[in-house]
């Protein structure tokens, strides 16, 4: 599922540790690539015996976090595009007006 080869290898090692009897949250914590809240929720799910529901809640939380980050980036894109378009229009207007002003200075 992962396209990142390094992370895929790290998760393969974590899966091997879990299959050898290790804890899921400790194995994922050793990779160093997962947020602390996610690891805490997985640990809580392991301790309470409701790992499936905790993994589902963790996935929902990660998805919501990603959606909010994407919305923020898209929200910043619109004002940046307006500024870029304003600069392009300014350059076009200056390219038209400067020769006209130079010609009027030469005549007058």
N, C-alpha and C positions, 0 to 999 in steps of 0.2 A: 504494500500500500504506500510505503514511503518512497519518495524519489531521492532523498538525501542518503547517500551510501553510508556516510559516517554514522548518522543517527540510526540507520537500519541495523548496522553492526552492533551499536550500543544496546539497542532494544533486543537483539538476538542474544547478547550476553545476559541481559536482565531476564529474558525468558528462560535461559538455561539455568540461571540461579534459582528461579522460582520452581522449575521442574525438579531441581535437586533438593527442594524443601525449604528454600529461603522465603522470606516475606516479600510480597509484591512491592509494598511501599519502600522498603529498604533497597531493593534492587533498582527501582526507578530513581530513588534518591541518589544512588551512587553514580548514575549517569550524569547528573548535574544539569539536565535540560528541562526539567519539569518544575512548574511553579510550586512554591511551598504549600499554598492553599489546596492545590490538587493532591499533593502527597498526604496532607493531613486528612483530607476527606477519604482517601483510599485507605489510610491506616485506620480511620474510624470505622469504615465499612468492614475491614478485615476483623477488627476487634468485636464488632457487634454481630457479625455473621450475615450482614446484608450488603455484601460487596457489589452485587449486581445493581442494586438500586443506587448505591453511592457512585458507581462508575457512570451510571446514567445521569445522575445529577451533576457529576463533574463534567461530563461531555456537554450537557446543556449550558453549564456555567462558562466553559471554554468557548462554546459557540456564540453565546451572548457577548462575551468579551471581544471576540473577533469581529462580530457584527458592529459593535459600537466603535471599534477602531477603524473599520472600513468606512463607516458613516462619517467619522471625523475627518478622515483623509479626503473623502469625496466632498465634504463640506468646505474644506480648504481649497479644493481644486477650482471651484467656481470663482471666488474672488481673485485667485492667481491668474486665471484665464482672462478675466476682465482687465487686470492690470497689463497683461501682455498685449491684449488687443488695443488698449489705450496707447501703449508705447508704439505699436505698429502704425496706428492712425496718426500719431504725432510725427513720426518720421516721414510719412507720406505727405502730410500738410507742410512740414518744413522743406521737403524736397520740392514742393510746388512753389512755396512762398519765397524762399531765399533767392532764387534766380530773378523773380519779379522785383524784389527789393533791391537787388544789386543793379538791375537795369535802370530803376528809377533814380538811384544814387548817381549813376553815370550821366544820365540826362540832366538832372537837376543840379 
